[in-house]
């Protein structure tokens, strides 16, 4: 399955549930994608659903840099929705709604080195 070539296309394919898109058949993913897309800081990142998570990557493929997947992500099988740091290193919190989960990711982006402020 090919990945979207850029950030806007990745969001579009997820929101439209384009056939063949990673996660397109997962009903529980759509609400989380919509909530994350509503957050301007998350909308600048590449959305990447995998293994029950919605990850936010620093760039679109191909992924040459080592730190492209070092941002907080959402485990979307909730509620509750769990938000973890990269690699499941730390549970940052739980949220009752997709909107709260997206907001929690945004709050933790400021502590990630190399990301531009809002």
C-alpha positions in Angstrom: 0.0 0.0 0.0 1.6 3.3 -1.0 1.8 6.1 1.5 0.5 9.6 0.7 3.3 11.7 -0.9 2.8 14.8 1.3 1.2 16.0 4.5 -2.0 17.5 3.0 -2.7 14.4 0.9 -2.2 12.1 3.9 -4.8 14.1 5.8 -7.1 14.2 2.9 -6.9 10.4 2.2 -7.6 9.7 5.9 -10.5 12.1 6.2 -12.1 10.8 2.9 -11.3 7.2 3.9 -9.8 6.6 0.5 -9.8 2.9 -0.3 -6.3 1.4 0.1 -5.3 4.1 2.7 -3.8 2.7 5.9 -6.5 2.7 8.5 -9.3 3.6 6.1 -11.5 0.8 7.2 -11.1 1.5 11.0 -14.3 3.3 12.2 -12.7 4.2 15.5 -9.8 6.0 13.7 -12.0 8.5 11.8 -13.1 10.5 14.9 -9.5 10.7 16.1 -8.3 11.9 12.7 -11.0 14.5 12.5 -10.1 15.8 16.0 -6.4 15.8 15.2 -7.0 17.6 11.9 -8.8 20.4 13.7 -5.6 21.2 15.6 -3.4 23.5 13.4 -0.1 22.2 14.9 -1.1 18.6 14.3 -2.3 19.4 10.8 1.3 20.4 9.9 2.5 16.9 10.7 2.2 13.7 8.7 -0.6 11.5 10.1 0.3 7.9 10.1 -2.1 5.3 11.5 -0.5 2.0 12.4 -1.2 -0.8 14.9 -4.1 0.9 16.6 -2.3 4.2 16.9 -2.4 7.6 15.1 1.2 8.8 14.9 2.3 12.3 13.9 5.5 12.2 11.9 7.8 15.2 11.2 7.8 14.6 7.4 6.2 12.7 4.5 8.0 9.6 3.1 10.6 8.6 2.3 11.8 8.8 5.9 15.6 9.4 5.8 16.0 11.1 9.1 16.2 9.1 12.2 13.9 11.2 14.4 10.9 11.4 12.1 8.8 9.3 14.6 9.7 10.9 17.9 6.4 12.7 18.7 3.6 11.8 21.0 0.8 9.7 19.5 -2.7 8.5 20.3 -3.9 4.9 20.9 -7.3 5.3 19.2 -9.2 2.3 20.4 -10.9 4.3 23.2 -12.4 5.8 25.1 -10.3 6.2 27.0 -7.8 7.4 24.4 -4.3 6.9 25.6 -1.5 9.3 24.6 2.1 8.1 24.7 5.5 9.4 24.0 7.4 7.9 21.2 8.1 4.2 21.6 5.5 3.9 24.4 8.2 5.3 26.7 5.7 7.2 28.9 1.9 7.4 29.2 1.3 11.1 29.0 -2.4 10.7 29.9 -5.8 9.5 29.0 -8.7 11.4 27.4 -12.4 10.8 27.2 -12.9 12.1 23.7 -10.8 12.3 20.5 -10.8 16.1 20.8 -9.3 15.9 24.3 -6.7 13.4 23.1 -5.6 15.6 20.2 -5.4 18.6 22.6 -3.2 16.5 24.9 -0.8 15.7 22.1 -0.6 19.4 21.2 0.2 20.3 24.8 3.1 17.9 24.8 4.5 19.1 21.4 6.1 22.1 23.0 8.5 19.8 24.9 9.7 18.1 21.8 13.0 19.5 20.5 13.0 20.9 17.0 9.3 21.6 16.5 8.2 25.1 15.6 5.9 26.9 18.1 2.4 27.6 17.1 
